[in-house]
Amino acid sequence: MIKRNKTISIAKAMAIILMVIGHCSCPEAFRIYFCMFHMPLFFILSGYFFKTEVRGITGMKLFFIKRFKGLCFPYLYWGLPILLISPLLVGWGYEAPGYSGGVDLAKKIIRMIVLTDSHYGEAQPGFWFIKSLFHGALLVCLLTVAANKLRIKIWSVLVITISVSVWLSFHPFNSMQKTIFGAFYGGTFYVLGYYYRNIIEKNVNYNWGTIILAAIVTFVGSITFGSSNFLHCDKPIFVISYLFYGMVGTLMCMALADKMKKCETLEKVMTYIGDNTMIVLALHTPFIRLTNVLLVYIFNFPSEHMNEQFFPNYIPVLWAIHASMGVGIPILIKYGYDNLRRQK
């Protein structure tokens, strides 16, 4: 029996927690720092177990089905209900849901299912990530099948995805170009997951020296290239630097995750969060907004604050409260849901 690698789940938990914090009013320097690596971490971990032996139409079909079941279906399962009730949440500060009637809603749901929607509203805040990861994974699979067919080295896939990403960064992004860029750039990080597992992880020790060095290098990157992130790599230098610092940040997080396994309670909590990132991705925004609603009524704040994501003048560490609600409540819902299913 193959022993499960809990380091991956814990690292995923770190990534989803940082993502939620990034959607709150955390200190700007902190946000710039972890934005250098938290989304690349998701992509790299998703490609960690990629098998380069995939061949032919049958192999691509099986890969597509597995990716859809593991990536798209869970997000749609938890995300569609929020999309449906999002008009009712506008009073909480939600932006308009992007549809104005039954026909528009049906079109939007279809676009979500086929991953072509370009409106990343609060009702589907993680949709851009799901779309880029899914398209990127399929692209890598297609290029790998072609490489195997032509009997050329697998590293050629990485060369192609990086080259196209750099080329696209020379041009202003419209909606279609952003989708194409997301596929190639997401595919780059995805295939880097394969190389991380087979090269970097086998040659680097997960110790405190690694963590500290990676943290320092990432900090330097956040100062030098702080404006770069996945959706705004609109210059070749940003594309390359974000790849580098994304890998360094991933190394740091994986080493930290390895250390967290030494605390049994922390390991259990982080592993469970890491195994259930989709529900957090889909549901964190309404529960961040719910925080405002509760604070307005509990502390008798002005009602207009219900339409704000945060009001730090009242509570300086509100971002931590928001993040706790955005992660904690979806995880508690999933925990209760799992218990109910086990009892049946």
C-alpha positions as CSV (number, residue, x, y, z in Angstrom):
1,M,0.0,0.0,0.0
2,I,1.4,3.4,-1.0
3,K,1.8,5.8,2.0
4,R,-0.1,9.0,1.6
5,N,1.9,12.2,1.3
6,K,0.2,14.5,3.7
7,T,2.8,17.2,2.9
8,I,0.9,18.0,-0.3
9,S,-2.5,18.4,1.6
10,I,-0.9,20.7,4.2
11,A,0.7,22.8,1.5
12,K,-2.7,23.1,-0.3
13,A,-4.2,24.2,3.0
14,M,-1.6,26.9,3.3
15,A,-2.3,28.0,-0.3
16,I,-6.1,28.3,0.2
17,I,-5.7,30.1,3.5
18,L,-3.4,32.6,1.9
19,M,-5.8,33.0,-1.0
20,V,-8.6,33.9,1.4
21,I,-6.4,36.3,3.3
22,G,-5.6,37.9,0.0
23,H,-9.3,38.7,-0.5
24,C,-9.4,40.4,2.9
25,S,-7.9,43.7,4.1
26,C,-4.5,42.2,5.1
27,P,-1.5,44.5,5.3
28,E,-0.4,45.4,1.8
29,A,3.3,44.3,2.3
30,F,2.1,40.9,3.5
31,R,-0.3,40.5,0.5
32,I,2.4,41.5,-2.0
33,Y,4.8,38.9,-0.4
34,F,2.5,35.9,-0.5
35,C,1.0,36.8,-3.8
36,M,4.4,36.0,-5.3
37,F,3.8,32.3,-4.7
38,H,0.4,31.2,-3.3
39,M,-1.3,30.8,-6.7
40,P,1.7,29.1,-8.4
41,L,1.7,26.8,-5.4
42,F,-1.8,25.6,-6.4
43,F,-0.8,24.9,-10.0
44,I,2.5,23.2,-9.1
45,L,0.8,20.9,-6.5
46,S,-1.9,20.1,-9.1
47,G,0.8,18.9,-11.5
48,Y,2.9,17.2,-8.8
49,F,1.5,13.7,-9.7
50,F,1.3,14.2,-13.5
51,K,2.2,11.1,-15.4
52,T,4.1,11.7,-18.6
53,E,3.3,8.2,-19.9
54,V,-0.1,9.4,-21.2
55,R,-0.6,8.3,-24.8
56,G,-3.2,8.5,-27.5
57,I,-6.9,9.5,-27.6
58,T,-7.8,7.0,-24.9
59,G,-5.2,8.4,-22.5
60,M,-6.4,12.0,-23.2
61,K,-10.0,10.9,-22.6
62,L,-9.2,9.3,-19.3
63,F,-7.1,12.4,-18.2
64,F,-10.0,14.7,-19.2
65,I,-12.6,12.8,-17.2
66,K,-10.3,12.5,-14.2
67,R,-9.5,16.2,-14.2
68,F,-13.2,17.2,-14.6
69,K,-14.3,15.0,-11.8
70,G,-11.5,16.1,-9.5
71,L,-11.4,19.8,-10.3
72,C,-14.4,21.2,-12.1
73,F,-17.3,19.1,-10.6
74,P,-16.5,19.9,-6.9
75,Y,-16.2,23.6,-7.7
76,L,-19.5,23.6,-9.6
77,Y,-21.1,21.5,-6.9
78,W,-20.4,24.1,-4.2
79,G,-20.3,27.2,-6.4
80,L,-23.5,27.0,-8.4
81,P,-25.8,27.4,-5.3
82,I,-24.0,30.6,-4.4
83,L,-24.4,31.8,-8.0
84,L,-28.1,31.1,-7.8
85,I,-28.7,33.0,-4.6
86,S,-26.2,35.8,-5.3
87,P,-28.9,38.4,-6.2
88,L,-30.1,38.0,-2.6
89,L,-26.7,38.8,-1.3
90,V,-26.3,42.2,-3.0
91,G,-27.4,43.9,0.2
92,W,-24.4,42.4,1.9
93,G,-22.1,44.3,-0.4
94,Y,-22.1,41.7,-3.2
95,E,-21.5,43.0,-6.6
96,A,-24.1,42.3,-9.3
97,P,-24.0,38.5,-10.1
98,G,-23.6,39.0,-13.9
99,Y,-27.0,37.9,-15.0
100,S,-30.5,39.6,-15.0
101,G,-32.9,36.8,-15.6
102,G,-33.5,33.1,-16.2
103,V,-32.1,33.1,-19.7
104,D,-28.9,35.0,-18.7
105,L,-28.5,32.7,-15.7
106,A,-28.8,29.6,-17.9
107,K,-26.2,31.0,-20.3
108,K,-23.9,31.8,-17.4
109,I,-24.2,28.3,-15.9
110,I,-23.4,26.8,-19.3
111,R,-20.4,29.0,-19.7
112,M,-19.2,28.0,-16.3
113,I,-19.7,24.3,-17.1
114,V,-17.7,24.6,-20.3
115,L,-15.2,27.0,-18.7
116,T,-15.6,29.9,-21.0
117,D,-17.1,32.5,-18.7
118,S,-15.0,35.7,-18.5
119,H,-16.8,37.4,-15.6
120,Y,-15.1,36.6,-12.3
121,G,-17.6,38.1,-10.0
122,E,-17.8,37.5,-6.3
123,A,-20.3,34.7,-6.8
124,Q,-17.5,32.7,-8.5
125,P,-14.2,34.3,-7.2
126,G,-12.1,31.3,-7.9
127,F,-13.4,30.7,-11.4
128,W,-10.4,32.2,-13.2
129,F,-8.2,29.7,-11.3
130,I,-10.3,26.7,-12.1
131,K,-10.5,27.7,-15.8
132,S,-6.7,28.3,-16.1
133,L,-5.8,25.1,-14.2
134,F,-8.2,22.9,-16.2
135,H,-7.2,24.4,-19.6
136,G,-3.5,24.3,-18.6
137,A,-3.7,20.6,-17.5
138,L,-5.4,19.6,-20.7
139,L,-2.9,21.6,-22.8
140,V,0.0,19.8,-21.0
141,C,-1.7,16.5,-21.6
142,L,-2.1,17.2,-25.3
143,L,1.5,18.4,-25.7
144,T,2.8,15.4,-23.8
145,V,0.9,13.0,-26.0
146,A,2.4,14.8,-29.1
147,A,5.9,14.6,-27.6
148,N,5.5,10.9,-26.9
149,K,4.2,10.3,-30.4
150,L,7.1,12.2,-31.9
151,R,9.5,10.6,-29.5
152,I,11.0,13.9,-28.3
153,K,11.9,14.8,-24.7
154,I,9.2,15.8,-22.3
155,W,11.0,19.0,-21.4
156,S,9.9,20.3,-24.8
157,V,6.4,20.7,-23.3
158,L,7.9,23.2,-20.7
159,V,9.8,25.0,-23.4
160,I,6.6,25.5,-25.5
161,T,4.4,26.6,-22.6
162,I,7.0,29.1,-21.4
163,S,7.7,30.4,-24.9
164,V,4.1,31.0,-25.7
165,S,3.5,32.7,-22.3
166,V,6.4,35.1,-22.9
167,W,5.2,35.8,-26.4
168,L,1.7,36.6,-25.3
169,S,2.9,38.9,-22.6
170,F,4.2,41.3,-25.3
171,H,0.6,42.0,-26.3
172,P,-2.2,43.7,-24.4
173,F,-4.7,41.1,-23.1
174,N,-8.3,41.0,-24.3
175,S,-10.7,38.4,-22.9
176,M,-9.7,35.7,-25.4
177,Q,-5.9,36.4,-25.0
178,K,-6.3,36.2,-21.2
179,T,-7.9,32.8,-21.5
180,I,-5.1,31.6,-23.9
181,F,-2.4,33.0,-21.6
182,G,-4.1,31.4,-18.6
183,A,-3.9,28.0,-20.3
184,F,-0.3,28.3,-21.4
185,Y,1.0,29.9,-18.2
186,G,-1.1,27.7,-16.0
187,G,0.2,24.8,-18.0
188,T,3.7,25.9,-17.3
189,F,3.2,25.8,-13.6
190,Y,1.4,22.5,-13.9
191,V,4.3,20.8,-15.7
192,L,6.7,22.4,-13.2
193,G,4.9,20.3,-10.6
194,Y,6.2,17.2,-12.4
195,Y,9.7,18.6,-12.4
196,Y,9.5,19.7,-8.8
197,R,8.6,16.2,-7.7
198,N,11.2,14.4,-9.9
199,I,14.1,16.9,-9.6
200,I,13.9,19.5,-6.9
201,E,12.3,17.4,-4.2
202,K,14.8,14.6,-4.6
203,N,17.8,17.0,-4.3
204,V,16.6,19.4,-1.5
205,N,16.2,18.8,2.2
206,Y,13.1,20.1,3.9
207,N,14.9,21.8,6.9
208,W,14.8,25.3,8.5
209,G,17.7,26.4,6.5
210,T,15.7,25.8,3.3
211,I,12.7,27.6,4.7
212,I,14.7,30.7,5.8
213,L,16.6,30.9,2.5
214,A,13.5,30.5,0.4
215,A,11.7,33.1,2.5
216,I,14.5,35.6,2.0
217,V,14.6,35.0,-1.7
218,T,10.9,35.4,-2.0
219,F,11.0,38.6,0.1
220,V,13.5,40.1,-2.3
221,G,11.3,39.1,-5.2
222,S,8.3,40.8,-3.6
223,I,10.2,44.0,-3.3
224,T,11.6,43.8,-6.8
225,F,8.7,42.4,-8.7
226,G,5.8,43.1,-6.3
227,S,3.4,44.1,-8.9
228,S,3.5,40.7,-10.7
229,N,0.9,38.1,-10.2
230,F,-0.7,35.4,-12.3
231,L,-3.4,37.7,-13.8
232,H,-1.1,40.7,-14.4
233,C,2.1,39.2,-15.9
234,D,1.9,41.6,-18.8
235,K,5.6,41.8,-19.4
236,P,8.2,39.1,-20.2
237,I,10.3,39.9,-17.2
238,F,7.2,39.4,-15.0
239,V,6.4,36.0,-16.6
240,I,9.9,34.7,-15.9
241,S,10.4,36.2,-12.5
242,Y,7.0,34.9,-11.3
243,L,7.9,31.4,-12.4
244,F,11.1,31.6,-10.4
245,Y,9.7,33.0,-7.3
246,G,6.6,30.8,-7.5
247,M,8.9,27.8,-7.5
248,V,11.0,29.2,-4.6
249,G,7.8,29.9,-2.6
250,T,6.5,26.4,-3.3
251,L,9.7,25.0,-1.9
252,M,9.3,27.1,1.2
253,C,5.7,26.1,1.7
254,M,6.4,22.4,1.2
255,A,9.3,22.5,3.7
256,L,6.9,24.3,6.2
257,A,4.2,21.7,5.5
258,D,6.7,19.0,6.3
259,K,7.5,20.6,9.6
260,M,3.8,20.9,10.5
261,K,3.4,17.1,10.4
262,K,5.3,17.0,13.6
263,C,2.3,18.4,15.5
264,E,-0.5,15.8,15.3
265,T,-3.4,18.2,15.8
266,L,-2.1,20.8,13.4
267,E,-1.4,18.0,10.9
268,K,-5.0,16.8,11.1
269,V,-6.6,20.2,10.8
270,M,-4.4,21.4,7.9
271,T,-4.7,18.0,6.1
272,Y,-8.5,18.3,6.2
273,I,-8.5,21.8,5.0
274,G,-6.1,20.9,2.2
275,D,-8.3,18.0,1.2
276,N,-11.3,20.3,0.9
277,T,-10.0,23.4,-0.8
278,M,-12.8,23.5,-3.3
279,I,-15.6,24.4,-0.9
280,V,-13.4,27.2,0.6
281,L,-12.7,28.4,-2.9
282,A,-16.4,28.5,-3.8
283,L,-17.9,29.8,-0.5
284,H,-15.3,32.0,1.2
285,T,-16.7,35.3,-0.2
286,P,-20.2,35.1,1.2
287,F,-18.9,34.3,4.7
288,I,-16.5,37.2,4.5
289,R,-19.5,39.4,3.8
290,L,-21.5,37.7,6.6
291,T,-18.8,38.9,8.9
292,N,-19.7,42.5,8.1
293,V,-23.3,41.8,8.6
294,L,-22.7,40.4,12.1
295,L,-20.4,43.2,13.1
296,V,-22.8,45.8,12.0
297,Y,-25.6,44.4,14.1
298,I,-23.5,43.3,17.1
299,F,-21.5,46.5,17.5
300,N,-24.2,48.9,16.0
301,F,-21.8,50.1,13.3
302,P,-23.3,52.3,10.5
303,S,-25.3,50.1,8.2
304,E,-23.4,51.4,5.1
305,H,-20.5,49.3,6.3
306,M,-22.5,46.2,5.3
307,N,-21.6,47.1,1.7
308,E,-17.9,47.2,2.4
309,Q,-15.4,44.4,2.4
310,F,-13.7,45.8,5.4
311,F,-13.6,48.8,7.7
312,P,-10.2,48.8,9.4
313,N,-10.7,52.1,11.1
314,Y,-13.0,50.3,13.5
315,I,-11.2,47.0,13.8
316,P,-7.5,47.0,12.6
317,V,-7.2,43.2,12.5
318,L,-10.5,42.6,10.8
319,W,-8.7,40.9,7.9
320,A,-7.9,38.0,10.3
321,I,-11.5,37.7,11.4
322,H,-12.6,37.8,7.7
323,A,-10.1,35.1,6.8
324,S,-11.1,32.9,9.8
325,M,-14.8,33.1,8.7
326,G,-13.9,32.6,5.0
327,V,-12.0,29.4,5.7
328,G,-13.5,28.1,9.0
329,I,-17.2,28.2,8.1
330,P,-16.9,26.4,4.7
331,I,-14.7,23.7,6.4
332,L,-17.2,23.3,9.2
333,I,-20.0,22.9,6.6
334,K,-17.9,20.2,4.8
335,Y,-17.2,18.5,8.1
336,G,-20.9,18.3,9.0
337,Y,-21.7,17.2,5.4
338,D,-19.2,14.4,5.6
339,N,-20.6,13.2,9.0
340,L,-24.1,13.2,7.7
341,R,-23.0,11.1,4.7
342,R,-21.2,8.6,6.9
343,Q,-24.3,8.2,9.1
344,K,-26.5,7.2,6.1
